[in-house]
């Protein structure tokens, strides 16, 4: 029973963490590819 609780806790923490890391990597890839920034990413002056 304890191992089930530990597995559930890791799942509840790990899933959002993995999602956040995945999206952070996806959004940072243009920085490393040298692509020009998208218009939404450029702040207006």
N, CA, C and O atoms as a Tripos MOL2 file, in Angstrom:
@<TRIPOS>MOLECULE
protein
  180   179    45     0     0
PROTEIN
NO_CHARGES

@<TRIPOS>ATOM
      1 N           0.8250   -1.2020    0.0000 N.3       1 UNK1
      2 CA          0.0000    0.0000    0.0000 C.3       1 UNK1
      3 C           0.8650    1.2610    0.0000 C.2       1 UNK1
      4 O           0.5320    2.2450   -0.6610 O.2       1 UNK1
      5 N           1.9770    1.2310    0.7430 N.am      2 UNK2
      6 CA          2.8530    2.3920    0.7830 C.3       2 UNK2
      7 C           3.4610    2.6860   -0.5790 C.2       2 UNK2
      8 O           3.6000    3.8470   -0.9630 O.2       2 UNK2
      9 N           3.8230    1.6320   -1.3130 N.am      3 UNK3
     10 CA          4.4290    1.8440   -2.6240 C.3       3 UNK3
     11 C           3.4300    2.4650   -3.6050 C.2       3 UNK3
     12 O           3.8250    3.2120   -4.5000 O.2       3 UNK3
     13 N           2.1510    2.1620   -3.4420 N.am      4 UNK4
     14 CA          1.1200    2.7590   -4.2950 C.3       4 UNK4
     15 C           1.0100    4.2500   -4.0070 C.2       4 UNK4
     16 O           0.8740    5.0520   -4.9310 O.2       4 UNK4
     17 N           1.0690    4.6240   -2.7410 N.am      5 UNK5
     18 CA          0.9970    6.0450   -2.3740 C.3       5 UNK5
     19 C           2.2210    6.7970   -2.8900 C.2       5 UNK5
     20 O           2.1050    7.9230   -3.3750 O.2       5 UNK5
     21 N           3.3820    6.1790   -2.7850 N.am      6 UNK6
     22 CA          4.6080    6.8220   -3.2640 C.3       6 UNK6
     23 C           4.5560    6.9870   -4.7730 C.2       6 UNK6
     24 O           4.9160    8.0430   -5.2930 O.2       6 UNK6
     25 N           4.1150    5.9670   -5.4760 N.am      7 UNK7
     26 CA          3.9900    6.0450   -6.9290 C.3       7 UNK7
     27 C           2.9910    7.1310   -7.3460 C.2       7 UNK7
     28 O           3.2400    7.8730   -8.2960 O.2       7 UNK7
     29 N           1.8680    7.2210   -6.6370 N.am      8 UNK8
     30 CA          0.8670    8.2460   -6.9390 C.3       8 UNK8
     31 C           1.4220    9.6430   -6.6780 C.2       8 UNK8
     32 O           1.1600   10.5700   -7.4440 O.2       8 UNK8
     33 N           2.1840    9.7940   -5.6020 N.am      9 UNK9
     34 CA          2.7750   11.1040   -5.2990 C.3       9 UNK9
     35 C           3.7730   11.5100   -6.3790 C.2       9 UNK9
     36 O           3.7720   12.6590   -6.8200 O.2       9 UNK9
     37 N           4.6150   10.5870   -6.8060 N.am     10 UNK10
     38 CA          5.5770   10.8940   -7.8730 C.3      10 UNK10
     39 C           4.8510   11.2410   -9.1700 C.2      10 UNK10
     40 O           5.2850   12.1250   -9.9090 O.2      10 UNK10
     41 N           3.7670   10.5600   -9.4430 N.am     11 UNK11
     42 CA          2.9910   10.8380  -10.6450 C.3      11 UNK11
     43 C           2.3780   12.2310  -10.5830 C.2      11 UNK11
     44 O           2.3970   12.9660  -11.5700 O.2      11 UNK11
     45 N           1.8320   12.5960   -9.4160 N.am     12 UNK12
     46 CA          1.2080   13.9090   -9.2740 C.3      12 UNK12
     47 C           2.2280   15.0460   -9.3740 C.2      12 UNK12
     48 O           1.8890   16.1410   -9.8210 O.2      12 UNK12
     49 N           3.4540   14.7980   -8.9680 N.am     13 UNK13
     50 CA          4.4980   15.8130   -9.0410 C.3      13 UNK13
     51 C           5.2050   15.7530  -10.3960 C.2      13 UNK13
     52 O           5.4960   16.7870  -10.9970 O.2      13 UNK13
     53 N           5.4740   14.5610  -10.8600 N.am     14 UNK14
     54 CA          6.2760   14.3790  -12.0690 C.3      14 UNK14
     55 C           5.5770   14.7740  -13.3520 C.2      14 UNK14
     56 O           6.2120   15.2910  -14.2710 O.2      14 UNK14
     57 N           4.2910   14.5380  -13.4260 N.am     15 UNK15
     58 CA          3.5640   14.8480  -14.6580 C.3      15 UNK15
     59 C           3.5530   16.3490  -14.9650 C.2      15 UNK15
     60 O           3.9120   16.7260  -16.0810 O.2      15 UNK15
     61 N           3.1630   17.2170  -14.0400 N.am     16 UNK16
     62 CA          3.2270   18.6570  -14.3370 C.3      16 UNK16
     63 C           4.6630   19.1460  -14.5470 C.2      16 UNK16
     64 O           4.9040   20.0420  -15.3550 O.2      16 UNK16
     65 N           5.6030   18.5630  -13.8270 N.am     17 UNK17
     66 CA          7.0010   18.9430  -13.9970 C.3      17 UNK17
     67 C           7.4830   18.5910  -15.3990 C.2      17 UNK17
     68 O           8.1370   19.4060  -16.0490 O.2      17 UNK17
     69 N           7.1730   17.4020  -15.8650 N.am     18 UNK18
     70 CA          7.5670   16.9830  -17.2110 C.3      18 UNK18
     71 C           6.9050   17.8650  -18.2700 C.2      18 UNK18
     72 O           7.5300   18.2150  -19.2710 O.2      18 UNK18
     73 N           5.6460   18.2200  -18.0480 N.am     19 UNK19
     74 CA          4.9320   19.0870  -18.9940 C.3      19 UNK19
     75 C           5.6090   20.4590  -19.0750 C.2      19 UNK19
     76 O           5.7890   21.0060  -20.1630 O.2      19 UNK19
     77 N           5.9770   21.0030  -17.9260 N.am     20 UNK20
     78 CA          6.6280   22.3110  -17.9020 C.3      20 UNK20
     79 C           7.9940   22.2870  -18.5540 C.2      20 UNK20
     80 O           8.3430   23.2090  -19.2920 O.2      20 UNK20
     81 N           8.7670   21.2570  -18.2960 N.am     21 UNK21
     82 CA         10.0920   21.1330  -18.9180 C.3      21 UNK21
     83 C           9.9410   20.9900  -20.4310 C.2      21 UNK21
     84 O          10.6780   21.6190  -21.1900 O.2      21 UNK21
     85 N           9.0040   20.1770  -20.8660 N.am     22 UNK22
     86 CA          8.7780   19.9760  -22.3000 C.3      22 UNK22
     87 C           8.4430   21.2920  -22.9970 C.2      22 UNK22
     88 O           9.0150   21.6020  -24.0420 O.2      22 UNK22
     89 N           7.5320   22.0570  -22.4330 N.am     23 UNK23
     90 CA          7.1390   23.3180  -23.0590 C.3      23 UNK23
     91 C           8.2490   24.3650  -22.9850 C.2      23 UNK23
     92 O           8.3870   25.1800  -23.8970 O.2      23 UNK23
     93 N           9.0230   24.3530  -21.9360 N.am     24 UNK24
     94 CA         10.1630   25.2740  -21.8420 C.3      24 UNK24
     95 C          11.1870   24.9740  -22.9220 C.2      24 UNK24
     96 O          11.7230   25.8890  -23.5480 O.2      24 UNK24
     97 N          11.4540   23.7110  -23.1400 N.am     25 UNK25
     98 CA         12.4040   23.3160  -24.1840 C.3      25 UNK25
     99 C          11.8530   23.6850  -25.5570 C.2      25 UNK25
    100 O          12.5900   24.1910  -26.4040 O.2      25 UNK25
    101 N          10.5780   23.4400  -25.7850 N.am     26 UNK26
    102 CA          9.9710   23.7640  -27.0750 C.3      26 UNK26
    103 C          10.0420   25.2630  -27.3670 C.2      26 UNK26
    104 O          10.3010   25.6650  -28.5010 O.2      26 UNK26
    105 N           9.8130   26.0830  -26.3530 N.am     27 UNK27
    106 CA          9.8270   27.5280  -26.5560 C.3      27 UNK27
    107 C          11.2440   28.0870  -26.6860 C.2      27 UNK27
    108 O          11.4340   29.1580  -27.2630 O.2      27 UNK27
    109 N          12.2340   27.3750  -26.1590 N.am     28 UNK28
    110 CA         13.6130   27.8730  -26.2340 C.3      28 UNK28
    111 C          14.3420   27.3960  -27.4850 C.2      28 UNK28
    112 O          15.4170   27.9170  -27.7840 O.2      28 UNK28
    113 N          13.8150   26.4460  -28.2140 N.am     29 UNK29
    114 CA         14.5000   25.9320  -29.3950 C.3      29 UNK29
    115 C          14.8090   27.0120  -30.4360 C.2      29 UNK29
    116 O          15.8970   26.9810  -31.0120 O.2      29 UNK29
    117 N          13.9110   27.9650  -30.7080 N.am     30 UNK30
    118 CA         14.2650   29.0060  -31.6860 C.3      30 UNK30
    119 C          15.4970   29.8210  -31.2820 C.2      30 UNK30
    120 O          16.1990   30.3330  -32.1530 O.2      30 UNK30
    121 N          15.7680   29.9490  -30.0070 N.am     31 UNK31
    122 CA         16.9540   30.6750  -29.5710 C.3      31 UNK31
    123 C          18.2280   29.9770  -30.0330 C.2      31 UNK31
    124 O          19.2050   30.6320  -30.3950 O.2      31 UNK31
    125 N          18.2130   28.6670  -30.0200 N.am     32 UNK32
    126 CA         19.3920   27.9020  -30.3870 C.3      32 UNK32
    127 C          19.4700   27.6440  -31.8860 C.2      32 UNK32
    128 O          20.5470   27.3490  -32.4060 O.2      32 UNK32
    129 N          18.3590   27.7480  -32.5770 N.am     33 UNK33
    130 CA         18.3420   27.5630  -34.0270 C.3      33 UNK33
    131 C          18.6990   28.8500  -34.7630 C.2      33 UNK33
    132 O          19.0290   28.8100  -35.9480 O.2      33 UNK33
    133 N          18.6390   29.9720  -34.0870 N.am     34 UNK34
    134 CA         18.9380   31.2400  -34.7300 C.3      34 UNK34
    135 C          17.7760   31.7860  -35.5370 C.2      34 UNK34
    136 O          17.9670   32.6590  -36.3840 O.2      34 UNK34
    137 N          16.5820   31.2900  -35.2880 N.am     35 UNK35
    138 CA         15.4050   31.7710  -36.0060 C.3      35 UNK35
    139 C          15.0380   33.1550  -35.5080 C.2      35 UNK35
    140 O          15.2320   33.4590  -34.3310 O.2      35 UNK35
    141 N          14.5110   34.0010  -36.3840 N.am     36 UNK36
    142 CA         14.0690   35.3270  -35.9330 C.3      36 UNK36
    143 C          12.8900   35.1800  -34.9780 C.2      36 UNK36
    144 O          12.1060   34.2380  -35.1020 O.2      36 UNK36
    145 N          12.7580   36.0970  -34.0330 N.am     37 UNK37
    146 CA         11.6470   36.0010  -33.0780 C.3      37 UNK37
    147 C          10.3120   36.2120  -33.7660 C.2      37 UNK37
    148 O          10.2150   36.9340  -34.7580 O.2      37 UNK37
    149 N           9.2890   35.5750  -33.2300 N.am     38 UNK38
    150 CA          7.9490   35.7530  -33.7730 C.3      38 UNK38
    151 C           7.4210   37.1100  -33.3470 C.2      38 UNK38
    152 O           7.8580   37.6300  -32.3200 O.2      38 UNK38
    153 N           6.5020   37.7030  -34.0880 N.am     39 UNK39
    154 CA          5.9650   39.0250  -33.7240 C.3      39 UNK39
    155 C           5.3500   39.0620  -32.3340 C.2      39 UNK39
    156 O           5.3870   40.1040  -31.6790 O.2      39 UNK39
    157 N           4.7830   37.9470  -31.8640 N.am     40 UNK40
    158 CA          4.1760   37.9400  -30.5380 C.3      40 UNK40
    159 C           5.2380   38.0030  -29.4370 C.2      40 UNK40
    160 O           4.9570   38.4500  -28.3250 O.2      40 UNK40
    161 N           6.4470   37.5580  -29.7470 N.am     41 UNK41
    162 CA          7.5080   37.5380  -28.7360 C.3      41 UNK41
    163 C           8.2420   38.8780  -28.6490 C.2      41 UNK41
    164 O           8.9780   39.1140  -27.6910 O.2      41 UNK41
    165 N           8.0530   39.7440  -29.6210 N.am     42 UNK42
    166 CA          8.7370   41.0290  -29.6290 C.3      42 UNK42
    167 C           7.8700   42.0440  -28.9000 C.2      42 UNK42
    168 O           6.6970   42.2170  -29.2330 O.2      42 UNK42
    169 N           8.4330   42.7010  -27.9260 N.am     43 UNK43
    170 CA          7.6760   43.7060  -27.1580 C.3      43 UNK43
    171 C           7.5460   44.9890  -27.9760 C.2      43 UNK43
    172 O           8.5190   45.4310  -28.5870 O.2      43 UNK43
    173 N           6.3580   45.5910  -27.9950 N.am     44 UNK44
    174 CA          6.1910   46.8620  -28.7130 C.3      44 UNK44
    175 C           6.9430   47.9950  -28.0180 C.2      44 UNK44
    176 O           7.1120   47.9780  -26.7980 O.2      44 UNK44
    177 N           7.3810   48.9540  -28.7760 N.am     45 UNK45
    178 CA          8.1100   50.0980  -28.2140 C.3      45 UNK45
    179 C           7.2140   51.2820  -28.0240 C.2      45 UNK45
    180 O           7.6650   52.3300  -27.5600 O.2      45 UNK45
@<TRIPOS>BOND
     1     1     2 1
     2     2     3 1
     3     3     4 2
     4     3     5 am
     5     5     6 1
     6     6     7 1
     7     7     8 2
     8     7     9 am
     9     9    10 1
    10    10    11 1
    11    11    12 2
    12    11    13 am
    13    13    14 1
    14    14    15 1
    15    15    16 2
    16    15    17 am
    17    17    18 1
    18    18    19 1
    19    19    20 2
    20    19    21 am
    21    21    22 1
    22    22    23 1
    23    23    24 2
    24    23    25 am
    25    25    26 1
    26    26    27 1
    27    27    28 2
    28    27    29 am
    29    29    30 1
    30    30    31 1
    31    31    32 2
    32    31    33 am
    33    33    34 1
    34    34    35 1
    35    35    36 2
    36    35    37 am
    37    37    38 1
    38    38    39 1
    39    39    40 2
    40    39    41 am
    41    41    42 1
    42    42    43 1
    43    43    44 2
    44    43    45 am
    45    45    46 1
    46    46    47 1
    47    47    48 2
    48    47    49 am
    49    49    50 1
    50    50    51 1
    51    51    52 2
    52    51    53 am
    53    53    54 1
    54    54    55 1
    55    55    56 2
    56    55    57 am
    57    57    58 1
    58    58    59 1
    59    59    60 2
    60    59    61 am
    61    61    62 1
    62    62    63 1
    63    63    64 2
    64    63    65 am
    65    65    66 1
    66    66    67 1
    67    67    68 2
    68    67    69 am
    69    69    70 1
    70    70    71 1
    71    71    72 2
    72    71    73 am
    73    73    74 1
    74    74    75 1
    75    75    76 2
    76    75    77 am
    77    77    78 1
    78    78    79 1
    79    79    80 2
    80    79    81 am
    81    81    82 1
    82    82    83 1
    83    83    84 2
    84    83    85 am
    85    85    86 1
    86    86    87 1
    87    87    88 2
    88    87    89 am
    89    89    90 1
    90    90    91 1
    91    91    92 2
    92    91    93 am
    93    93    94 1
    94    94    95 1
    95    95    96 2
    96    95    97 am
    97    97    98 1
    98    98    99 1
    99    99   100 2
   100    99   101 am
   101   101   102 1
   102   102   103 1
   103   103   104 2
   104   103   105 am
   105   105   106 1
   106   106   107 1
   107   107   108 2
   108   107   109 am
   109   109   110 1
   110   110   111 1
   111   111   112 2
   112   111   113 am
   113   113   114 1
   114   114   115 1
   115   115   116 2
   116   115   117 am
   117   117   118 1
   118   118   119 1
   119   119   120 2
   120   119   121 am
   121   121   122 1
   122   122   123 1
   123   123   124 2
   124   123   125 am
   125   125   126 1
   126   126   127 1
   127   127   128 2
   128   127   129 am
   129   129   130 1
   130   130   131 1
   131   131   132 2
   132   131   133 am
   133   133   134 1
   134   134   135 1
   135   135   136 2
   136   135   137 am
   137   137   138 1
   138   138   139 1
   139   139   140 2
   140   139   141 am
   141   141   142 1
   142   142   143 1
   143   143   144 2
   144   143   145 am
   145   145   146 1
   146   146   147 1
   147   147   148 2
   148   147   149 am
   149   149   150 1
   150   150   151 1
   151   151   152 2
   152   151   153 am
   153   153   154 1
   154   154   155 1
   155   155   156 2
   156   155   157 am
   157   157   158 1
   158   158   159 1
   159   159   160 2
   160   159   161 am
   161   161   162 1
   162   162   163 1
   163   163   164 2
   164   163   165 am
   165   165   166 1
   166   166   167 1
   167   167   168 2
   168   167   169 am
   169   169   170 1
   170   170   171 1
   171   171   172 2
   172   171   173 am
   173   173   174 1
   174   174   175 1
   175   175   176 2
   176   175   177 am
   177   177   178 1
   178   178   179 1
   179   179   180 2
@<TRIPOS>SUBSTRUCTURE
     1 UNK1         2 RESIDUE 1 A UNK
     2 UNK2         6 RESIDUE 1 A UNK
     3 UNK3        10 RESIDUE 1 A UNK
     4 UNK4        14 RESIDUE 1 A UNK
     5 UNK5        18 RESIDUE 1 A UNK
     6 UNK6        22 RESIDUE 1 A UNK
     7 UNK7        26 RESIDUE 1 A UNK
     8 UNK8        30 RESIDUE 1 A UNK
     9 UNK9        34 RESIDUE 1 A UNK
    10 UNK10       38 RESIDUE 1 A UNK
    11 UNK11       42 RESIDUE 1 A UNK
    12 UNK12       46 RESIDUE 1 A UNK
    13 UNK13       50 RESIDUE 1 A UNK
    14 UNK14       54 RESIDUE 1 A UNK
    15 UNK15       58 RESIDUE 1 A UNK
    16 UNK16       62 RESIDUE 1 A UNK
    17 UNK17       66 RESIDUE 1 A UNK
    18 UNK18       70 RESIDUE 1 A UNK
    19 UNK19       74 RESIDUE 1 A UNK
    20 UNK20       78 RESIDUE 1 A UNK
    21 UNK21       82 RESIDUE 1 A UNK
    22 UNK22       86 RESIDUE 1 A UNK
    23 UNK23       90 RESIDUE 1 A UNK
    24 UNK24       94 RESIDUE 1 A UNK
    25 UNK25       98 RESIDUE 1 A UNK
    26 UNK26      102 RESIDUE 1 A UNK
    27 UNK27      106 RESIDUE 1 A UNK
    28 UNK28      110 RESIDUE 1 A UNK
    29 UNK29      114 RESIDUE 1 A UNK
    30 UNK30      118 RESIDUE 1 A UNK
    31 UNK31      122 RESIDUE 1 A UNK
    32 UNK32      126 RESIDUE 1 A UNK
    33 UNK33      130 RESIDUE 1 A UNK
    34 UNK34      134 RESIDUE 1 A UNK
    35 UNK35      138 RESIDUE 1 A UNK
    36 UNK36      142 RESIDUE 1 A UNK
    37 UNK37      146 RESIDUE 1 A UNK
    38 UNK38      150 RESIDUE 1 A UNK
    39 UNK39      154 RESIDUE 1 A UNK
    40 UNK40      158 RESIDUE 1 A UNK
    41 UNK41      162 RESIDUE 1 A UNK
    42 UNK42      166 RESIDUE 1 A UNK
    43 UNK43      170 RESIDUE 1 A UNK
    44 UNK44      174 RESIDUE 1 A UNK
    45 UNK45      178 RESIDUE 1 A UNK
